[in-house]
Amino acid sequence: MINPIGTWTLFKRETKRFLKVYVQTILSPVISNLIFLAIFGLSLRRAIPIEGLSYLQFLVPGLIIMGIINNAYQNPSSSIIIMKFQGLIENLMTIPLRKSELLLAFIGSAVLRAIMVGFITYLTAIFFVDFDYHSISIILLTALMVAAFFGFLGMIIGIWAKEFDKMAFIQSFVLMPLIFLGGVFYPISSLPDFFRTLSSLNPIVYMIDLLRYGFTGVHSFPVVQSLAVLALAVFLAGALNYYILKIGYRLQT
């Protein structure tokens, strides 16, 4: 039986959880992005244009994606690990919600937090840079799909990890290197052929390239290819999440 009220209630719980500490969950990542903007952007604003763009026009979409990735990942992963420490994790398997409804509530809240951080980052950045906005639909679609994918990933890691250290390890030693090597601060097209080919194996490259295309019209990879990679990643992560919830992996004894 479909339970929209229960889904909405769980969504509100997850959303209120991060809004109560908005300085940590919303303002802190935005300030971090502004520091990157000041250090890399303003200091290099007179640098040689990259693919016809100013350095700020090139940089800001990458910073927005970075904020979306980190916050979409953190929201469900931290929530589930907290529930484990509180001894409440088994309740997920007994509340009257379908597995798809559980996913919708957790991922919906993660997407909301990620989009809020990305949007506030954008609002602060436009005081320093102008965009032509090549495709608003690509911007919105990319932001939502990236947030959904890393929300799914965060939920998977939250279920798998038994402590905060493992969650932080994945973020610090897997996600952050992939983000920094994904073309946030430099164009992939400027790399030698070997390293450009190596970078093409990093899915975050396509996410950043796709959002940058939406803002500027400049891209290093075919747009259809980037959309296909992102859509496949979201589908696979969502399907894996659903399967994990269905079998109750590390959610029940």
C-alpha positions in Angstrom: 0.0 0.0 0.0 1.3 3.4 -1.0 2.1 5.6 2.0 2.6 9.2 0.9 2.1 10.7 4.4 4.8 8.4 5.8 7.2 9.2 3.0 6.6 12.9 3.5 7.1 12.5 7.2 10.4 10.8 6.8 11.5 13.4 4.2 10.6 16.2 6.7 12.6 14.4 9.4 15.7 14.2 7.2 15.3 17.8 6.1 14.8 19.2 9.5 17.8 17.3 10.7 20.2 19.3 8.4 18.3 22.6 8.7 18.7 22.6 12.4 22.4 22.8 12.0 22.4 25.0 8.8 25.6 26.8 9.7 27.4 23.4 9.4 25.4 21.9 6.6 24.6 24.9 4.4 26.8 27.9 5.2 30.0 26.1 5.9 30.3 24.4 2.4 29.3 27.6 0.7 32.0 29.5 2.6 34.5 26.8 1.6 33.6 27.3 -2.0 34.0 31.0 -1.7 37.4 30.5 -0.3 38.3 28.4 -3.4 36.8 31.2 -5.6 38.9 33.8 -3.9 42.1 31.8 -4.0 41.9 30.3 -7.4 39.5 32.6 -9.1 40.1 36.1 -8.1 43.9 35.6 -8.0 43.9 34.2 -11.5 41.1 36.3 -13.0 43.5 37.9 -15.4 44.9 34.5 -16.5 44.9 33.5 -20.2 41.3 32.6 -21.1 40.5 28.9 -21.1 38.7 27.8 -24.3 37.3 31.3 -24.8 36.1 31.7 -21.2 37.5 33.8 -18.4 38.9 31.7 -15.6 36.0 32.6 -13.3 33.5 31.5 -15.9 35.4 28.2 -16.1 35.8 27.7 -12.4 32.3 28.4 -10.9 30.4 25.4 -12.5 33.1 23.1 -11.0 32.7 24.7 -7.5 28.9 24.3 -7.8 29.3 20.6 -8.6 31.7 20.2 -5.8 29.2 21.6 -3.3 26.4 19.4 -4.7 28.5 16.2 -4.5 29.8 16.7 -1.0 26.4 17.6 0.5 24.4 15.0 -1.4 26.8 12.4 -0.1 26.9 13.6 3.5 23.2 13.9 4.1 22.0 10.2 4.0 25.4 8.7 5.0 25.6 10.7 8.2 21.9 10.2 9.0 22.1 6.4 8.7 25.3 6.1 10.7 23.7 8.2 13.5 20.7 5.9 13.4 23.1 3.0 13.9 24.7 4.6 16.9 21.3 5.3 18.4 20.1 1.8 17.8 17.3 2.9 15.5 18.6 1.4 12.2 16.4 -1.7 12.4 13.3 0.5 12.5 13.9 1.3 8.8 12.9 -2.3 8.0 9.7 -2.2 10.2 8.1 1.2 9.4 5.2 1.0 7.0 7.0 2.3 4.0 8.0 0.5 0.8 11.7 0.4 0.0 11.1 2.8 -2.9 9.4 5.2 -0.5 12.3 5.0 1.9 14.6 5.8 -1.0 12.5 8.7 -2.1 12.5 10.3 1.4 16.2 9.9 2.0 17.3 10.9 -1.5 14.8 13.7 -1.8 16.2 15.3 1.3 19.8 14.8 0.1 18.9 16.4 -3.3 17.3 19.3 -1.5 20.4 20.0 0.7 22.7 19.6 -2.3 20.7 22.0 -4.5 20.5 24.5 -1.7 24.3 24.6 -1.4 24.8 24.7 -5.1 22.3 27.5 -5.6 23.7 29.6 -2.8 27.2 29.1 -4.2 25.9 30.3 -7.6 24.1 33.3 -6.1 27.4 34.5 -4.4 29.5 33.8 -7.5 27.4 35.8 -9.9 28.6 39.0 -8.1 32.0 38.2 -9.6 31.3 36.6 -13.0 28.7 36.8 -15.8 27.3 33.8 -17.7 25.6 33.4 -21.1 23.5 30.5 -19.8 23.7 28.3 -22.8 21.1 25.8 -21.6 19.1 26.2 -18.4 17.5 22.8 -18.9 21.0 21.1 -18.9 22.0 23.0 -15.8 18.9 21.9 -13.9 19.0 18.3 -15.2 22.7 17.9 -14.4 22.4 19.4 -10.9 19.4 17.1 -10.0 21.0 14.0 -11.5 24.4 14.6 -9.8 22.7 15.2 -6.5 20.6 12.1 -6.9 23.6 9.9 -7.7 25.7 11.1 -4.8 22.7 10.8 -2.5 22.4 7.2 -3.6 26.1 6.7 -3.0 26.0 8.3 0.4 23.1 6.0 1.4 25.1 2.9 0.2 28.2 4.0 2.2 26.1 4.9 5.2 24.5 1.4 5.2 27.9 -0.3 4.6 30.0 1.7 7.1 29.8 0.8 10.8 31.4 4.1 12.0 32.0 7.7 10.9 35.6 7.1 10.1 34.8 4.9 7.2 32.3 7.4 5.8 34.9 10.2 6.1 37.6 8.0 4.6 35.5 7.5 1.4 34.9 11.2 1.2 38.4 12.3 1.9 40.4 9.7 0.0 38.1 8.7 -2.8 35.6 11.5 -3.6 37.8 14.5 -3.0 40.7 13.2 -5.3 38.2 12.4 -8.0 36.6 15.8 -7.7 40.0 17.6 -7.8 41.1 15.5 -10.7 37.8 15.9 -12.5 38.5 19.2 -14.1 37.3 21.7 -11.5 40.4 23.9 -11.7 41.7 23.0 -15.1 40.4 21.9 -18.5 40.7 18.2 -19.3 41.4 19.1 -22.9 44.7 20.7 -21.8 46.1 17.4 -20.6 48.4 15.1 -22.6 46.6 12.3 -24.4 47.4 9.6 -21.9 46.1 11.6 -18.9 43.0 12.8 -20.8 42.2 9.2 -21.6 42.8 8.3 -17.9 40.5 11.2 -16.8 37.8 9.9 -19.1 37.4 7.0 -16.7 36.4 9.4 -13.9 32.6 9.9 -14.0 32.9 13.3 -12.2 34.6 14.6 -15.3 31.4 14.2 -17.3 29.3 15.8 -14.5 31.5 18.9 -14.3 31.8 19.1 -18.1 28.0 18.9 -18.5 27.2 21.6 -16.0 29.9 23.8 -17.5 28.3 23.3 -20.9 25.0 24.4 -19.5 26.5 27.6 -18.2 28.9 28.5 -21.0 28.3 26.3 -24.0 31.9 25.0 -23.8 32.5 21.3 -23.3 35.4 18.7 -23.6 33.2 15.6 -24.2 30.1 15.1 -26.4 27.0 16.2 -24.4 25.1 13.1 -25.3 28.0 11.0 -24.0 28.1 12.9 -20.7 24.3 12.6 -20.2 24.4 8.9 -20.9 27.2 8.3 -18.4 25.4 10.3 -15.8 22.0 8.6 -16.4 23.6 5.2 -16.3 25.4 6.1 -13.0 22.1 7.3 -11.4 20.2 4.2 -12.6 22.9 1.7 -11.3 23.3 3.5 -7.9 19.5 3.6 -7.5 19.0 0.0 -8.3 21.8 -1.1 -6.0 20.3 1.0 -3.2 16.9 -0.6 -3.7 18.4 -4.1 -3.6 20.4 -3.4 -0.4 17.2 -2.2 1.3 15.2 -5.1 0.0 17.6 -7.7 1.4 18.2 -5.7 4.6 22.0 -5.7 4.3 23.4 -4.5 7.6 20.0 -3.1 8.5 18.6 -6.0 10.4 19.9 -8.9 12.5 
